[in-house]
């Protein structure tokens, strides 16, 4: 997240959009867990903004179901049940398959190298036995890949779903079922498919990754 005032735009609408982007990124990158309250004035102070654009940003996120309002009209991160998780997970898989097929046709060797570095960070977090860092580095791997896609509308929809997934990953108190250092890990298979320009193999790797994420996260959620 940028430091206070860094690249901050001018004008009420632009400030509200900036606040929205900052808060949504915090949701995506596992800053908050389900049930946490986003109290307006402290949050605005942390962003270096006045309350008005932050309030608008919070209400926008409420309208997108990334946040909910409690009985005091304070924005809160929703608690996610297994059924809602499976709904989000299924929609993500469909959309991310489109992005993966697109990437396989045009991703560059330089971009693959960037993804390799993201995966190395994932390996390091796993090796350190840190569930939260493992979750965050996994999200960075996927979000970086999506940023290379030409399907901007699809990626926008995916990021909206990631805002619901980030708090689930943030609450993870265990590690994935397979080490990211395992040569058979789906991320490594995905990278190999990208190098070969093989869209079908890339999608198969993605589906395996989704299956393993489900095995990791679903048991942690309430019914």
C-alpha positions as CSV (number, residue, x, y, z in Angstrom):
1,X,0.0,0.0,0.0
2,X,1.4,3.4,-0.9
3,X,2.5,5.7,1.9
4,X,0.3,8.6,2.9
5,X,0.1,11.2,0.2
6,X,2.1,9.1,-2.3
7,X,0.5,9.4,-5.8
8,X,-2.7,10.7,-4.2
9,X,-5.0,12.4,-6.7
10,X,-7.0,15.6,-6.3
11,X,-10.8,16.1,-6.3
12,X,-13.5,14.4,-4.4
13,X,-14.3,11.8,-6.9
14,X,-10.7,10.9,-7.5
15,X,-10.0,10.7,-3.8
16,X,-13.0,8.4,-3.3
17,X,-11.7,6.2,-6.1
18,X,-8.2,6.2,-4.5
19,X,-9.6,5.3,-1.1
20,X,-11.6,2.5,-2.8
21,X,-8.5,1.1,-4.5
22,X,-6.5,1.2,-1.3
23,X,-9.1,-0.5,0.9
24,X,-9.9,-3.1,-1.8
25,X,-6.2,-3.9,-2.1
26,X,-6.0,-4.4,1.7
27,X,-8.9,-6.8,1.4
28,X,-7.3,-8.7,-1.5
29,X,-3.9,-8.9,0.1
30,X,-5.1,-10.4,3.3
31,X,-4.9,-7.3,5.6
32,X,-8.3,-8.0,7.2
33,X,-10.1,-11.1,8.5
34,X,-13.8,-11.8,8.5
35,X,-15.6,-9.9,11.3
36,X,-13.1,-7.0,11.5
37,X,-14.6,-3.5,11.7
38,X,-13.3,-0.7,9.4
39,X,-14.0,2.3,11.6
40,X,-14.3,5.4,9.4
41,X,-12.1,8.0,11.1
42,X,-9.1,5.8,12.0
43,X,-9.2,4.3,8.6
44,X,-9.3,7.7,6.9
45,X,-6.4,8.8,9.1
46,X,-4.4,5.8,8.0
47,X,-5.0,6.6,4.4
48,X,-4.2,10.3,4.9
49,X,-7.6,11.3,3.8
50,X,-10.7,13.1,5.1
51,X,-13.6,10.9,6.1
52,X,-15.9,11.8,3.2
53,X,-14.1,10.0,0.3
54,X,-13.4,7.1,2.6
55,X,-17.1,6.8,3.5
56,X,-17.9,6.8,-0.2
57,X,-15.3,4.1,-0.8
58,X,-16.7,1.9,2.0
59,X,-20.3,2.2,0.8
60,X,-19.1,1.2,-2.7
61,X,-17.5,-1.9,-1.3
62,X,-20.7,-2.6,0.7
63,X,-22.6,-2.4,-2.6
64,X,-20.2,-4.9,-4.1
65,X,-20.7,-7.3,-1.1
66,X,-17.0,-7.0,-0.2
67,X,-18.1,-5.4,3.1
68,X,-21.2,-5.3,5.1
69,X,-22.7,-2.8,7.6
70,X,-23.3,-3.7,11.2
71,X,-26.1,-2.5,13.5
72,X,-24.1,0.8,14.0
73,X,-23.6,1.3,10.3
74,X,-19.9,0.5,10.6
75,X,-18.4,-1.3,7.7
76,X,-17.2,-4.8,8.5
77,X,-15.5,-7.6,6.7
78,X,-18.1,-10.4,6.2
79,X,-17.8,-13.8,7.7
80,X,-17.8,-16.3,4.9
81,X,-19.5,-19.7,5.1
82,X,-18.4,-22.8,3.2
83,X,-21.3,-22.5,0.7
84,X,-20.4,-18.9,-0.1
85,X,-16.7,-19.8,-0.4
86,X,-17.6,-22.6,-2.9
87,X,-19.7,-20.2,-4.9
88,X,-16.9,-17.6,-5.1
89,X,-14.4,-20.3,-5.7
90,X,-16.4,-21.7,-8.6
91,X,-16.9,-18.4,-10.3
92,X,-13.2,-17.5,-9.9
93,X,-12.2,-20.7,-11.6
94,X,-14.3,-20.0,-14.7
95,X,-13.0,-16.5,-15.0
96,X,-9.4,-17.3,-14.2
97,X,-9.5,-20.0,-16.8
98,X,-10.2,-17.3,-19.4
99,X,-7.3,-15.3,-18.2
100,X,-5.0,-18.3,-18.2
101,X,-5.8,-19.2,-21.8
102,X,-5.2,-15.6,-22.8
103,X,-1.8,-15.4,-21.0
104,X,-0.6,-18.7,-22.6
105,X,-0.9,-17.0,-26.0
106,X,1.2,-13.9,-25.3
107,X,3.0,-14.0,-22.0
108,X,6.7,-13.0,-22.4
109,X,9.8,-14.7,-21.0
110,X,10.3,-11.5,-18.8
111,X,6.9,-11.8,-17.4
112,X,7.4,-15.5,-16.7
113,X,10.6,-14.6,-14.8
114,X,8.6,-12.2,-12.7
115,X,6.1,-14.9,-11.8
116,X,9.0,-17.3,-11.0
117,X,10.2,-14.7,-8.4
118,X,6.7,-14.5,-6.9
119,X,6.6,-18.2,-6.6
120,X,10.0,-18.2,-4.9
121,X,8.6,-15.9,-2.3
122,X,5.7,-18.3,-1.8
123,X,8.2,-21.1,-1.3
124,X,10.1,-19.1,1.3
125,X,7.0,-18.2,3.3
126,X,5.9,-21.9,3.3
127,X,9.4,-23.0,4.4
128,X,9.3,-20.5,7.2
129,X,6.0,-22.1,8.4
130,X,4.1,-18.8,8.2
131,X,0.5,-19.3,7.1
132,X,-0.3,-15.7,6.6
133,X,2.8,-14.9,4.6
134,X,2.1,-18.1,2.6
135,X,-1.4,-16.8,1.8
136,X,-0.2,-13.4,0.8
137,X,2.6,-14.6,-1.5
138,X,0.2,-17.0,-3.1
139,X,-2.2,-14.1,-3.8
140,X,0.7,-12.0,-5.2
141,X,1.5,-14.8,-7.6
142,X,-2.0,-15.0,-9.0
143,X,-2.6,-11.2,-9.1
144,X,0.7,-10.6,-10.9
145,X,-0.2,-13.1,-13.5
146,X,-3.6,-11.5,-14.0
147,X,-2.0,-8.1,-14.4
148,X,-0.3,-9.4,-17.5
149,X,-3.6,-10.4,-19.2
150,X,-5.2,-8.4,-22.0
151,X,-8.7,-9.2,-20.6
152,X,-9.2,-6.1,-18.5
153,X,-12.9,-6.6,-17.9
154,X,-12.4,-10.2,-16.8
155,X,-9.5,-9.2,-14.5
156,X,-11.7,-6.5,-12.9
157,X,-14.4,-9.1,-12.1
158,X,-11.7,-11.4,-10.6
159,X,-10.3,-8.7,-8.4
160,X,-13.8,-8.1,-7.0
161,X,-13.9,-11.8,-6.1
162,X,-10.4,-11.6,-4.6
163,X,-11.7,-8.9,-2.2
164,X,-13.9,-11.6,-0.8
165,X,-11.2,-14.2,-0.8
166,X,-8.4,-12.2,0.8
167,X,-10.0,-12.3,4.3
168,X,-10.4,-16.1,4.0
169,X,-6.8,-16.5,3.3
170,X,-6.0,-14.0,6.1
171,X,-7.6,-16.3,8.6
172,X,-5.8,-19.4,7.4
173,X,-4.0,-20.9,10.4
174,X,-2.4,-23.8,8.5
175,X,-0.3,-24.4,5.4
176,X,-1.4,-25.7,2.0
177,X,-1.5,-29.5,1.6
178,X,1.4,-29.5,-0.9
179,X,4.7,-27.6,-0.6
180,X,5.2,-25.0,-3.4
181,X,8.7,-26.4,-3.7
182,X,7.3,-29.7,-4.9
183,X,8.2,-30.1,-8.6
184,X,4.6,-31.2,-9.1
185,X,3.2,-28.0,-7.7
186,X,0.5,-26.5,-9.9
187,X,2.3,-23.1,-10.0
188,X,5.4,-24.7,-11.5
189,X,3.3,-26.7,-14.0
190,X,1.6,-23.5,-14.9
191,X,4.9,-21.7,-15.6
192,X,6.1,-24.6,-17.7
193,X,2.9,-24.5,-19.7
194,X,3.4,-20.8,-20.2
195,X,6.9,-21.4,-21.5
196,X,5.5,-23.9,-24.0
197,X,2.6,-21.7,-25.0
198,X,0.3,-24.6,-24.1
199,X,-3.1,-23.2,-23.1
200,X,-4.7,-26.5,-22.4
201,X,-1.8,-27.6,-20.0
202,X,-2.0,-24.2,-18.3
203,X,-5.7,-24.6,-17.6
204,X,-5.1,-28.1,-16.3
205,X,-2.5,-26.7,-13.9
206,X,-4.9,-23.9,-12.9
207,X,-7.6,-26.4,-12.1
208,X,-5.2,-28.5,-9.9
209,X,-4.3,-25.3,-8.1
210,X,-8.0,-24.5,-7.4
211,X,-8.6,-28.0,-6.2
212,X,-5.7,-27.7,-3.7
213,X,-6.8,-24.3,-2.6
214,X,-10.2,-25.8,-1.8
215,X,-8.6,-28.6,0.2
216,X,-6.6,-26.0,2.1
217,X,-9.3,-23.4,2.9
218,X,-12.7,-25.2,3.0
219,X,-12.1,-27.0,6.3
220,X,-11.3,-23.7,8.0
221,X,-14.8,-22.2,7.2
222,X,-18.0,-22.5,9.2
223,X,-20.9,-24.4,7.6
